[in-house]
């Protein structure tokens, strides 16, 4: 499939998936339009790179659905003053989008294999660095961050990440709420964070945030 075909698919994704679902920040739309999503998925999956669901990228992982990522970026209101921690770098797609919207990005990935792919895909983008480590641990060395983006569905957001947010920082994620994944934005105040859920969503599960099950005897 040629470059122009993918360009048309990207345009169709923006029109049919994003614009119809309140992704209306022109900067976010432009950034997504600038990134060739097909270059961030395995060759066999390029023709479904713009589908409305996650795309398998190996290592038991999937690139998050475009709509879920787009809606999170839309409410994050990123500016060039922002220092971002992106949790779940995967193959680097969202980092490439965020790099156009924020001053600097630390893209964290716990899979060594995916982190290596992300580094290769993001080569030449000066304001992104890919770090390898546990998703739930964050990257304290680069803290504090004004924005944390968790690019995937998680059971819970651990204090370890909240602690790496700057005062009055914000965090966007898809969080399981009563067994339903819901998009949320959290605003930090003091040492705690309060979340506003704004949409139910599908999305790709991000490992490392599994809630510990309690047992009763």
C-alpha positions as CSV (number, residue, x, y, z in Angstrom):
1,X,0.0,0.0,0.0
2,X,1.4,3.4,-1.0
3,X,2.2,6.5,1.0
4,X,-0.9,8.3,-0.4
5,X,-3.2,5.5,0.6
6,X,-2.0,5.7,4.2
7,X,-2.3,9.4,4.1
8,X,-6.0,9.0,3.1
9,X,-6.5,6.4,5.8
10,X,-5.0,8.8,8.4
11,X,-7.3,11.6,7.2
12,X,-10.3,9.2,7.4
13,X,-9.4,8.2,10.9
14,X,-9.2,11.8,12.0
15,X,-12.6,12.7,10.5
16,X,-14.5,9.5,11.5
17,X,-13.0,8.6,14.8
18,X,-11.5,11.7,16.4
19,X,-13.6,14.7,15.2
20,X,-16.8,12.8,15.9
21,X,-15.7,12.1,19.5
22,X,-14.8,15.6,20.8
23,X,-11.2,15.5,19.8
24,X,-11.3,19.1,18.7
25,X,-8.0,20.7,19.8
26,X,-6.5,21.8,16.4
27,X,-2.9,21.3,17.8
28,X,-3.7,17.7,18.7
29,X,-5.3,17.0,15.3
30,X,-2.4,18.5,13.5
31,X,0.2,16.5,15.5
32,X,-1.7,13.2,14.9
33,X,-1.9,14.1,11.2
34,X,1.8,14.6,11.1
35,X,2.7,11.1,12.4
36,X,2.6,8.1,10.0
37,X,1.1,5.6,12.4
38,X,1.7,2.8,9.9
39,X,5.5,3.2,10.5
40,X,5.0,2.3,14.2
41,X,3.4,-1.2,13.7
42,X,4.7,-4.4,12.3
43,X,4.7,-4.7,8.6
44,X,1.9,-7.3,8.6
45,X,-0.4,-4.9,10.5
46,X,0.2,-1.7,8.5
47,X,-3.2,-2.0,6.7
48,X,-5.0,-1.9,10.1
49,X,-2.9,0.8,11.6
50,X,-5.8,3.3,11.5
51,X,-8.5,0.9,12.7
52,X,-10.6,1.9,15.8
53,X,-9.0,-0.7,18.0
54,X,-5.6,-1.6,19.4
55,X,-3.0,-2.9,16.9
56,X,-0.8,-5.8,18.0
57,X,2.9,-4.9,18.2
58,X,4.3,-8.1,19.6
59,X,5.6,-8.8,23.2
60,X,1.9,-9.4,24.1
61,X,1.2,-5.7,23.6
62,X,-0.9,-3.5,21.4
63,X,-0.7,0.1,20.3
64,X,-3.5,1.9,22.0
65,X,-6.6,2.7,20.0
66,X,-6.3,6.1,18.2
67,X,-9.5,7.4,19.8
68,X,-8.4,6.6,23.3
69,X,-5.0,8.3,22.9
70,X,-6.5,11.3,21.0
71,X,-9.1,11.9,23.7
72,X,-6.4,11.8,26.4
73,X,-4.2,14.3,24.6
74,X,-7.2,16.5,23.9
75,X,-7.9,17.0,27.6
76,X,-4.3,17.2,28.6
77,X,-4.0,20.7,27.0
78,X,-0.2,20.3,26.5
79,X,2.0,23.3,25.8
80,X,5.6,23.8,25.1
81,X,6.1,24.7,28.8
82,X,5.2,21.1,29.7
83,X,7.6,18.4,30.8
84,X,5.8,15.1,30.1
85,X,6.3,11.5,31.4
86,X,4.6,9.1,28.9
87,X,4.1,5.7,30.5
88,X,3.9,2.9,28.0
89,X,6.1,4.1,25.1
90,X,5.4,0.9,23.1
91,X,6.9,1.5,19.6
92,X,7.1,5.3,20.1
93,X,3.9,6.4,18.3
94,X,2.3,8.5,21.0
95,X,5.7,9.9,22.0
96,X,6.1,11.2,18.4
97,X,2.8,12.9,18.6
98,X,3.4,14.4,22.1
99,X,6.8,15.7,21.1
100,X,5.1,18.2,18.8
101,X,2.9,19.4,21.7
102,X,5.2,19.6,24.7
103,X,8.6,20.9,25.5
104,X,10.1,17.6,26.5
105,X,9.0,13.9,26.8
106,X,10.4,11.0,28.8
107,X,8.9,7.9,27.1
108,X,9.0,5.0,29.6
109,X,8.7,1.4,28.4
110,X,9.2,-1.8,30.5
111,X,9.7,-4.1,27.5
112,X,13.4,-4.0,26.4
113,X,12.4,-5.1,23.0
114,X,9.8,-2.5,22.5
115,X,12.0,0.2,24.0
116,X,14.7,-0.6,21.4
117,X,12.1,-0.3,18.6
118,X,10.9,3.1,20.1
119,X,14.4,4.4,20.2
120,X,14.9,3.6,16.5
121,X,11.5,5.0,15.5
122,X,12.1,8.2,17.4
123,X,15.6,8.8,16.3
124,X,16.1,12.4,15.3
125,X,13.3,13.8,17.5
126,X,15.4,15.9,19.9
127,X,12.9,16.5,22.7
128,X,12.1,12.8,23.4
129,X,14.2,10.3,25.4
130,X,13.2,6.7,25.8
131,X,13.8,5.1,29.2
132,X,13.4,1.4,30.2
133,X,11.8,0.5,33.5
134,X,8.7,-0.7,35.2
135,X,5.7,1.3,34.1
136,X,4.3,1.7,37.6
137,X,7.7,2.9,38.9
138,X,7.8,5.9,36.6
139,X,11.1,7.6,36.0
140,X,11.9,9.5,39.2
141,X,15.3,10.7,37.9
142,X,13.5,13.1,35.5
143,X,10.8,14.2,38.0
144,X,8.9,16.4,38.6
145,X,6.7,16.3,35.5
146,X,3.9,18.8,34.8
147,X,2.0,16.1,32.9
148,X,1.9,12.3,33.1
149,X,0.2,10.4,30.2
150,X,-0.5,6.7,30.7
151,X,-1.1,5.4,27.2
152,X,-3.2,2.3,27.9
153,X,-5.8,0.9,30.2
154,X,-4.7,0.4,33.8
155,X,-6.4,-1.1,36.9
156,X,-5.1,1.7,39.2
157,X,-2.6,4.6,39.3
158,X,0.0,4.0,42.0
159,X,1.3,6.7,44.3
160,X,4.8,6.2,42.8
161,X,3.5,8.0,39.7
162,X,1.5,10.7,41.5
163,X,4.6,11.5,43.6
164,X,6.4,12.3,40.3
165,X,3.9,15.0,39.3
166,X,4.7,18.6,40.0
167,X,2.5,20.7,42.3
168,X,-0.8,21.2,40.4
169,X,0.3,18.8,37.7
170,X,-2.1,16.7,35.7
171,X,-2.4,13.0,34.8
172,X,-4.4,11.5,32.0
173,X,-5.2,7.7,31.8
174,X,-7.7,5.1,31.0
175,X,-8.6,3.6,34.4
176,X,-10.8,0.6,35.2
177,X,-13.8,1.8,37.1
178,X,-16.3,-0.9,38.2
179,X,-14.9,-3.2,35.5
180,X,-15.3,-0.5,32.8
181,X,-12.3,1.3,31.3
182,X,-12.9,5.0,31.6
183,X,-10.9,7.9,30.4
184,X,-9.9,10.2,33.2
185,X,-8.0,13.4,34.0
186,X,-6.5,13.9,37.4
187,X,-5.4,17.1,39.0
188,X,-2.8,17.1,41.8
189,X,-3.4,19.1,44.9
190,X,-0.9,18.6,47.8
191,X,0.1,15.0,47.8
192,X,-3.2,13.6,46.4
193,X,-4.9,13.6,43.1
194,X,-8.6,13.8,42.2
195,X,-9.9,12.3,39.0
196,X,-12.7,13.4,36.7
197,X,-13.9,10.6,34.5
198,X,-15.2,11.9,31.1
199,X,-15.7,8.9,28.8
200,X,-16.0,5.2,28.6
201,X,-13.5,3.8,26.2
202,X,-11.9,0.8,24.7
203,X,-8.1,0.6,24.8
204,X,-5.1,-1.6,25.0
205,X,-4.3,-2.9,28.5
206,X,-0.9,-1.7,29.8
207,X,0.9,-4.2,32.0
208,X,2.4,-3.3,35.4
209,X,-0.6,-1.8,37.1
210,X,-2.5,-4.9,38.1
211,X,-4.5,-4.4,41.3
212,X,-3.5,-6.9,44.0
213,X,-6.4,-9.2,44.6
214,X,-7.5,-9.7,48.2
215,X,-8.6,-13.1,49.5
216,X,-11.0,-13.9,52.4
217,X,-11.0,-17.2,54.2
